[in-house]
């Protein structure tokens, strides 16, 4: 996978994100699966305790055992718990799901003997569409967590999908508040990310994280942040004491069977199949591809996946107009959306505008262009010759694009003609982007570049690079 900033967008080949579990199968090729799951990256062949230490947990049971022909007794919590709430009160859980951990003592024996750490991406379903906060017990060492943005990254890359990631293994420490308002410092490591802690639970505010992180890093409002915000109540990641009681309706409590742990989705296999992706500027014009993306996100009715985030990801200039001047966006209705879809998008945009850096959006009666009519009237034309490298490099084009055609009356025959012209221009950009060479990053390079080895040594240290990962078999 192409390298990314520790908090921001990243891309995967969709076909590699498949979990063949009999009880809860997952495939990113299925839109409903893609948008209703987050992916948790963690090491699965570790252990909590060795020999006779007591390491109980409020919800998970400590299980112990021995590897074949090995004298060390290993212990691990039997599962990790995931809760869903609208606020930060765990006594009002909308849903609770528990997932089994690996209790393969032979794997722990092999790791104890110097074997490799093994990492997976575990799909975790968000069951209630009203969910705002996702609670995850620290009975797994979370290295990173990925939130869904777009099932199809771009018209030029229809086989890829877009996530936003919070990568804890890229940090040495984080500072975040707990649920009673106390600031806490937490150490992170390259191998285990947030690590294991029987006294902690992590909270993630899903819709805010998606909207904030889909915005290019240099354009994010510094008053907000993933871990800390200047305004109390705007936090996106919180810590909670694991001893807090979780309560939900019995029909909303689901325990995944203890034999349903699988080594899929193997992280290194996913990365070795993923090319670098170059996503860039799209004109403020009709695009059937973007229309389908918006319809897909909104009609699924998953409130924790904001429609504004999807538009910002696939058409940043269009997303900016939605955030800066929703009335103009509705009036132009360049995507020919139904009134219901428009209303949903505008509602999600209203919650997202605050995340754009102050001063970047020249807000006022005229939106981006500052025209008195409330509609942008910008001169100039977008660059020719294909997609730009990324949204950050495209800002000048966004602010000087010729939006006249898109904002004229879209009724009658003119409406169909403009839709056809918009699709034609987007198709031309797509064809140009597909002509650009893409280089595959080797698995060995990714292993060393992303810290898959057990120590800090670089290439050439004699490690079995290809043998560091599991083969995707059941545990």
C-alpha positions as CSV (number, residue, x, y, z in Angstrom):
1,X,0.0,0.0,0.0
2,X,1.2,3.5,-0.7
3,X,2.6,5.2,2.4
4,X,0.3,7.7,4.1
5,X,0.3,10.3,6.9
6,X,-0.6,8.7,10.3
7,X,-4.0,10.3,10.2
8,X,-5.6,10.6,6.8
9,X,-6.7,8.8,3.6
10,X,-5.3,5.5,2.4
11,X,-6.3,3.0,-0.3
12,X,-6.7,-0.7,-0.6
13,X,-7.4,-3.1,-3.5
14,X,-11.0,-4.1,-2.7
15,X,-10.7,-7.7,-3.7
16,X,-8.0,-8.3,-0.9
17,X,-10.4,-7.2,1.8
18,X,-12.4,-10.5,2.2
19,X,-13.1,-12.4,5.3
20,X,-14.4,-15.9,4.7
21,X,-15.9,-16.5,8.1
22,X,-19.0,-18.8,8.3
23,X,-20.6,-16.7,11.0
24,X,-19.8,-13.2,9.9
25,X,-18.4,-13.1,6.3
26,X,-17.1,-9.8,5.0
27,X,-16.3,-8.6,1.5
28,X,-15.4,-5.0,0.5
29,X,-16.9,-5.8,-2.9
30,X,-20.3,-5.6,-1.2
31,X,-21.2,-2.0,-0.6
32,X,-23.2,-2.8,2.5
33,X,-20.3,-4.7,4.0
34,X,-17.8,-2.0,3.1
35,X,-19.7,0.9,4.6
36,X,-20.9,-0.9,7.8
37,X,-17.5,-2.2,8.9
38,X,-14.3,-0.6,10.3
39,X,-11.0,-2.5,10.0
40,X,-8.8,-3.0,13.1
41,X,-5.1,-3.8,12.6
42,X,-3.5,-5.8,15.4
43,X,-1.1,-8.5,16.2
44,X,-3.0,-11.8,16.9
45,X,-0.2,-14.2,18.0
46,X,0.8,-12.5,21.2
47,X,-0.2,-13.2,24.8
48,X,-1.1,-11.3,27.9
49,X,0.6,-13.3,30.6
50,X,3.0,-16.2,31.0
51,X,2.9,-18.8,33.8
52,X,0.7,-18.0,36.9
53,X,0.1,-14.2,36.8
54,X,-3.4,-13.1,37.5
55,X,-4.7,-10.8,34.8
56,X,-8.5,-10.7,35.0
57,X,-10.7,-8.4,33.0
58,X,-14.3,-7.0,33.7
59,X,-15.7,-8.6,30.6
60,X,-13.2,-11.0,29.0
61,X,-12.1,-14.2,30.6
62,X,-8.4,-15.1,30.9
63,X,-7.6,-18.5,29.2
64,X,-4.4,-20.4,29.7
65,X,-2.6,-23.2,27.9
66,X,0.7,-24.7,26.7
67,X,2.3,-25.1,23.3
68,X,3.1,-28.6,22.2
69,X,6.4,-29.8,23.9
70,X,6.8,-26.4,25.6
71,X,7.0,-25.7,29.3
72,X,5.8,-22.1,29.3
73,X,2.1,-21.5,30.1
74,X,0.5,-18.7,28.1
75,X,-2.5,-16.7,28.9
76,X,-4.7,-14.5,26.7
77,X,-8.1,-12.9,27.1
78,X,-10.7,-15.0,25.2
79,X,-12.2,-12.1,23.3
80,X,-12.5,-8.4,22.8
81,X,-15.7,-6.4,23.2
82,X,-17.1,-3.7,20.9
83,X,-19.9,-1.4,21.9
84,X,-21.9,1.3,20.1
85,X,-23.4,4.5,21.6
86,X,-24.9,7.8,20.6
87,X,-23.0,9.5,23.5
88,X,-20.3,8.5,26.0
89,X,-22.7,6.7,28.4
90,X,-21.9,2.9,28.3
91,X,-25.1,2.2,30.2
92,X,-27.1,3.1,27.0
93,X,-25.3,0.9,24.4
94,X,-27.1,0.6,21.1
95,X,-25.3,-2.7,20.4
96,X,-22.6,-4.9,21.8
97,X,-20.6,-7.5,19.8
98,X,-17.8,-9.7,21.2
99,X,-15.1,-11.2,18.9
100,X,-12.9,-14.2,19.8
101,X,-9.1,-13.8,20.2
102,X,-6.7,-16.5,19.1
103,X,-6.0,-19.1,21.7
104,X,-3.5,-21.0,19.5
105,X,-0.8,-21.8,22.1
106,X,1.5,-23.2,19.5
107,X,1.6,-19.9,17.7
108,X,2.5,-18.2,21.0
109,X,5.2,-20.8,21.5
110,X,6.6,-20.1,18.1
111,X,6.5,-16.3,18.7
112,X,8.2,-16.9,22.1
113,X,11.0,-18.8,20.3
114,X,11.8,-15.8,18.1
115,X,9.1,-16.3,15.4
116,X,7.5,-13.3,13.6
117,X,4.7,-11.2,14.8
118,X,1.6,-11.7,12.7
119,X,-0.9,-9.0,11.9
120,X,-4.4,-9.0,10.5
121,X,-7.1,-6.5,9.6
122,X,-10.2,-7.6,11.5
123,X,-13.6,-6.4,10.1
124,X,-15.8,-5.1,12.9
125,X,-19.4,-4.3,12.0
126,X,-21.2,-1.2,13.3
127,X,-24.7,-2.5,13.7
128,X,-26.8,0.5,14.6
129,X,-27.1,3.3,12.0
130,X,-27.5,5.8,14.9
131,X,-24.1,4.9,16.3
132,X,-21.7,7.9,16.9
133,X,-19.2,6.3,19.3
134,X,-17.4,3.0,18.9
135,X,-16.0,1.4,22.1
136,X,-13.2,-1.2,21.8
137,X,-11.7,-2.9,24.8
138,X,-7.9,-2.9,25.0
139,X,-7.8,-6.7,25.0
140,X,-6.3,-6.6,21.6
141,X,-3.3,-4.4,20.7
142,X,-4.7,-1.9,18.2
143,X,-2.0,-0.8,15.8
144,X,-4.3,1.1,13.5
145,X,-8.0,1.5,12.8
146,X,-9.5,2.2,9.4
147,X,-12.9,3.9,8.7
148,X,-14.8,3.5,5.4
149,X,-15.1,6.5,3.1
150,X,-15.7,5.4,-0.6
151,X,-16.1,1.9,-1.9
152,X,-14.6,3.0,-5.2
153,X,-11.7,5.4,-4.9
154,X,-12.0,7.1,-8.2
155,X,-13.3,6.5,-11.7
156,X,-9.7,5.9,-12.8
157,X,-9.3,3.3,-10.0
158,X,-12.6,1.5,-9.8
159,X,-11.0,-1.6,-8.1
160,X,-9.7,0.4,-5.2
161,X,-11.5,1.6,-2.0
162,X,-10.8,4.6,0.2
163,X,-10.5,4.5,4.0
164,X,-9.3,7.1,6.5
165,X,-6.8,5.7,9.1
166,X,-5.6,6.5,12.6
167,X,-2.2,4.8,12.7
168,X,-1.1,4.5,16.3
169,X,2.1,2.5,15.5
170,X,3.4,5.6,13.8
171,X,3.3,7.6,17.1
172,X,5.5,7.2,20.2
173,X,2.7,8.5,22.4
174,X,-0.7,10.2,22.2
175,X,-2.5,12.6,24.5
176,X,-6.3,12.2,24.8
177,X,-9.0,12.8,27.3
178,X,-10.9,10.2,29.2
179,X,-14.7,10.2,29.6
180,X,-14.5,12.3,32.8
181,X,-12.4,15.1,31.1
182,X,-9.0,14.2,32.4
183,X,-6.0,14.5,30.0
184,X,-4.0,11.3,29.8
185,X,-0.8,10.4,28.0
186,X,-0.5,6.9,26.5
187,X,2.6,5.4,25.1
188,X,2.6,3.7,21.7
189,X,4.9,1.2,20.1
190,X,5.7,0.2,16.5
191,X,4.9,-3.4,17.2
192,X,1.7,-3.1,19.3
193,X,0.4,0.4,18.7
194,X,-1.8,1.2,21.7
195,X,-0.9,-2.1,23.3
196,X,-2.8,-4.3,25.8
197,X,-4.4,-2.9,28.9
198,X,-7.0,-4.6,31.0
199,X,-8.0,-1.2,32.6
200,X,-8.7,0.7,29.4
201,X,-11.3,0.9,26.7
202,X,-10.9,3.1,23.5
203,X,-13.7,5.3,22.1
204,X,-13.8,6.5,18.5
205,X,-16.3,9.1,17.2
206,X,-16.9,7.6,13.8
207,X,-18.7,10.3,11.7
208,X,-16.4,13.1,12.9
209,X,-13.2,11.1,12.3
210,X,-14.3,10.3,8.7
211,X,-15.2,13.9,7.8
212,X,-12.1,15.4,9.5
213,X,-9.5,13.0,8.1
214,X,-10.8,13.1,4.5
215,X,-9.8,16.7,4.4
216,X,-6.2,17.2,3.2
217,X,-4.0,17.6,6.3
218,X,-2.8,21.2,5.4
219,X,-6.4,22.3,5.2
220,X,-7.7,21.0,8.5
221,X,-8.7,23.4,11.2
222,X,-6.0,23.4,13.8
223,X,-8.6,24.0,16.5
224,X,-9.7,20.4,16.1
225,X,-7.7,17.2,16.2
226,X,-8.1,13.5,16.4
227,X,-6.8,13.3,19.9
228,X,-7.4,16.8,21.3
229,X,-9.6,19.8,20.4
230,X,-9.7,23.3,21.8
231,X,-13.5,23.0,22.4
232,X,-14.6,20.5,25.0
233,X,-17.0,18.0,23.5
234,X,-15.3,17.9,20.1
235,X,-12.9,15.1,20.9
236,X,-12.8,12.2,18.4
237,X,-10.8,9.7,20.4
238,X,-11.3,9.1,24.1
239,X,-10.2,6.7,26.8
240,X,-12.5,5.1,29.3
241,X,-12.0,2.9,32.4
242,X,-12.7,-0.7,31.5
243,X,-14.6,-1.2,34.7
244,X,-17.6,0.9,33.5
245,X,-20.7,-1.3,33.1
246,X,-21.8,-1.8,29.6
247,X,-25.6,-2.3,29.2
248,X,-27.8,-2.9,26.1
249,X,-31.0,-4.6,25.2
250,X,-30.6,-8.4,25.1
251,X,-31.5,-8.5,21.5
252,X,-28.6,-6.2,20.7
253,X,-25.9,-8.3,22.4
254,X,-24.1,-10.7,20.1
255,X,-21.3,-13.1,21.0
256,X,-19.4,-14.4,17.9
257,X,-18.6,-18.1,18.3
258,X,-15.3,-18.9,20.0
259,X,-14.2,-21.0,17.0
260,X,-14.8,-18.1,14.6
261,X,-11.3,-16.5,14.8
262,X,-9.5,-16.5,11.5
263,X,-6.2,-15.2,10.4
264,X,-7.8,-13.4,7.5
265,X,-7.4,-10.6,6.5
266,X,-3.6,-10.9,6.5
267,X,-2.1,-7.3,6.5
268,X,1.0,-8.0,4.5
269,X,-0.9,-9.9,1.8
270,X,-3.2,-6.9,1.4
271,X,-0.3,-4.5,1.2
272,X,1.6,-6.6,-1.3
273,X,-1.4,-6.5,-3.7
274,X,-2.0,-2.8,-3.5
275,X,-0.4,-0.3,-5.9
276,X,0.2,3.4,-5.4
277,X,-2.9,5.4,-6.1
278,X,-2.9,9.0,-7.5
279,X,-6.3,10.6,-6.9
280,X,-6.8,14.2,-8.0
281,X,-9.0,17.0,-9.2
282,X,-12.4,16.5,-10.8
283,X,-14.4,19.3,-12.4
284,X,-17.5,20.9,-10.8
285,X,-19.7,19.2,-13.3
286,X,-22.1,16.3,-13.6
287,X,-20.5,12.8,-13.1
288,X,-22.5,9.6,-13.2
289,X,-19.7,8.0,-11.2
290,X,-19.8,10.5,-8.4
291,X,-23.6,10.4,-8.5
292,X,-23.6,6.7,-7.9
293,X,-21.1,7.0,-5.0
294,X,-23.4,9.6,-3.3
295,X,-26.5,7.5,-3.9
296,X,-24.7,4.4,-2.5
297,X,-23.6,6.1,0.7
298,X,-26.8,8.0,1.4
299,X,-29.4,5.4,0.5
300,X,-27.7,2.8,2.8
301,X,-28.9,5.0,5.6
302,X,-25.8,4.6,7.8
303,X,-25.7,7.8,9.8
304,X,-22.1,7.2,10.9
305,X,-20.8,7.4,7.3
306,X,-21.3,11.1,6.2
307,X,-22.2,11.8,2.6
308,X,-20.1,14.9,2.7
309,X,-17.0,12.9,3.4
310,X,-17.6,10.8,0.3
311,X,-17.9,13.9,-2.0
312,X,-14.8,15.5,-0.4
313,X,-12.9,12.3,-1.2
314,X,-13.8,11.8,-4.8
315,X,-14.4,15.4,-5.9
316,X,-12.8,17.8,-3.4
317,X,-13.8,21.0,-5.2
318,X,-17.4,19.9,-5.2
319,X,-17.2,19.0,-1.6
320,X,-15.8,22.4,-0.7
321,X,-18.7,24.1,-2.4
322,X,-21.1,21.9,-0.4
323,X,-19.4,22.9,2.8
324,X,-19.0,26.6,2.0
325,X,-22.3,27.4,0.4
326,X,-24.9,24.6,0.7
327,X,-27.6,26.9,-0.8
328,X,-25.5,27.4,-3.9
329,X,-24.9,23.6,-4.0
330,X,-28.6,23.0,-3.8
331,X,-29.4,25.6,-6.4
332,X,-26.9,24.3,-9.0
333,X,-27.6,20.7,-8.1
334,X,-24.9,19.8,-10.6
335,X,-25.3,16.0,-9.8
336,X,-29.1,16.1,-10.5
337,X,-29.8,14.7,-7.0
338,X,-33.3,14.2,-5.6
339,X,-34.5,16.6,-3.0
340,X,-34.2,13.9,-0.3
341,X,-30.5,13.2,-1.2
342,X,-29.7,16.9,-1.3
343,X,-31.2,17.5,2.1
344,X,-29.2,14.6,3.6
345,X,-26.0,15.9,2.1
346,X,-26.5,19.4,3.2
347,X,-27.3,18.2,6.7
348,X,-24.0,16.3,6.9
349,X,-22.1,19.2,5.4
350,X,-23.4,21.6,8.1
351,X,-21.6,19.5,10.8
352,X,-18.4,19.3,8.7
353,X,-17.7,22.9,7.7
354,X,-16.0,23.6,11.0
355,X,-13.2,21.2,10.2
356,X,-11.9,23.3,7.3
357,X,-9.1,25.7,8.2
358,X,-10.4,29.2,9.0
359,X,-9.9,31.6,6.2
360,X,-9.6,29.0,3.5
361,X,-13.2,29.2,2.7
362,X,-14.0,32.8,1.8
363,X,-17.5,32.5,3.2
364,X,-20.1,35.1,2.6
365,X,-23.0,35.7,0.3
366,X,-21.0,34.5,-2.7
367,X,-19.5,31.3,-1.5
368,X,-16.2,30.4,-3.0
369,X,-16.4,33.0,-5.7
370,X,-17.8,35.8,-3.6
371,X,-20.6,36.7,-6.1
372,X,-23.6,38.6,-4.7
373,X,-26.0,36.1,-6.3
374,X,-24.8,33.4,-3.9
375,X,-23.4,31.4,-6.8
376,X,-19.7,31.2,-7.5
377,X,-18.5,33.1,-10.6
378,X,-14.9,32.1,-11.1
379,X,-12.7,32.7,-14.1
380,X,-10.0,30.6,-15.6
381,X,-9.9,27.0,-16.5
382,X,-8.6,23.8,-15.0
383,X,-5.3,22.4,-16.0
384,X,-5.2,20.0,-18.9
385,X,-3.3,16.8,-19.2
386,X,-4.9,14.5,-16.6
387,X,-5.5,14.4,-12.9
388,X,-3.4,16.4,-10.5
389,X,-1.2,14.7,-8.0
390,X,-3.5,15.2,-5.0
391,X,-6.1,17.6,-3.6
392,X,-3.5,19.8,-1.9
393,X,-1.9,20.5,-5.2
394,X,-5.3,21.1,-6.8
395,X,-6.4,24.0,-4.6
396,X,-5.5,26.7,-7.2
397,X,-7.5,24.8,-9.8
398,X,-10.4,24.5,-7.4
399,X,-10.5,28.2,-6.7
400,X,-10.1,29.2,-10.3
401,X,-12.1,26.5,-12.1
402,X,-14.7,27.6,-14.7
403,X,-17.9,26.8,-12.9
404,X,-20.1,28.7,-15.2
405,X,-21.4,25.8,-17.2
406,X,-22.1,23.8,-14.2
407,X,-24.1,26.5,-12.5
408,X,-26.4,27.6,-15.4
409,X,-29.9,26.4,-15.6
410,X,-30.2,22.6,-15.8
411,X,-33.7,22.2,-17.2
412,X,-35.0,20.6,-20.3
413,X,-32.6,19.6,-23.1
414,X,-29.8,21.8,-21.7
415,X,-29.8,19.6,-18.5
416,X,-29.2,16.4,-20.5
417,X,-26.5,18.1,-22.6
418,X,-24.6,19.3,-19.6
419,X,-24.8,15.9,-17.9
420,X,-23.4,14.3,-21.1
421,X,-20.7,17.0,-21.3
422,X,-19.8,16.5,-17.6
423,X,-19.5,12.7,-18.1
424,X,-17.4,13.2,-21.2
425,X,-14.9,15.5,-19.4
426,X,-14.6,13.2,-16.4
427,X,-14.1,10.3,-18.8
428,X,-11.3,12.2,-20.5
429,X,-9.6,12.8,-17.1
430,X,-10.0,9.1,-16.2
431,X,-8.4,8.0,-19.5
432,X,-5.5,10.4,-18.9
433,X,-5.0,9.1,-15.4
434,X,-5.0,5.5,-16.5
435,X,-2.1,6.2,-18.8
436,X,0.1,7.1,-15.9
437,X,2.6,4.3,-14.9
438,X,2.0,2.8,-11.4
439,X,4.8,1.0,-9.6
440,X,4.1,-1.9,-7.3
441,X,5.9,-1.7,-3.9
442,X,7.5,-5.0,-3.1
443,X,6.4,-6.9,0.0
444,X,9.9,-6.9,1.4
445,X,10.1,-3.1,1.0
446,X,6.7,-2.7,2.7
447,X,7.7,-5.0,5.5
448,X,10.7,-3.0,6.4
449,X,9.1,0.4,5.6
450,X,6.1,-0.3,7.8
451,X,7.8,-2.1,10.7
452,X,6.8,-5.8,10.2
453,X,10.0,-7.2,11.7
454,X,10.4,-7.7,15.4
455,X,13.3,-5.4,15.9
456,X,14.4,-2.1,14.4
457,X,16.9,-3.5,11.9
458,X,16.6,-2.5,8.3
459,X,17.0,-4.5,5.1
460,X,19.8,-7.0,5.0
461,X,19.6,-8.1,8.6
462,X,19.1,-11.7,7.6
463,X,15.4,-11.9,8.6
464,X,13.1,-14.1,6.7
465,X,11.0,-11.2,5.2
466,X,8.6,-13.3,3.3
467,X,8.1,-15.7,6.2
468,X,7.0,-13.1,8.6
469,X,3.3,-13.2,7.7
470,X,0.6,-15.8,8.1
471,X,-0.9,-17.6,5.2
472,X,-4.5,-16.6,5.8
473,X,-5.6,-20.0,7.2
474,X,-8.1,-20.4,10.1
475,X,-6.6,-20.1,13.5
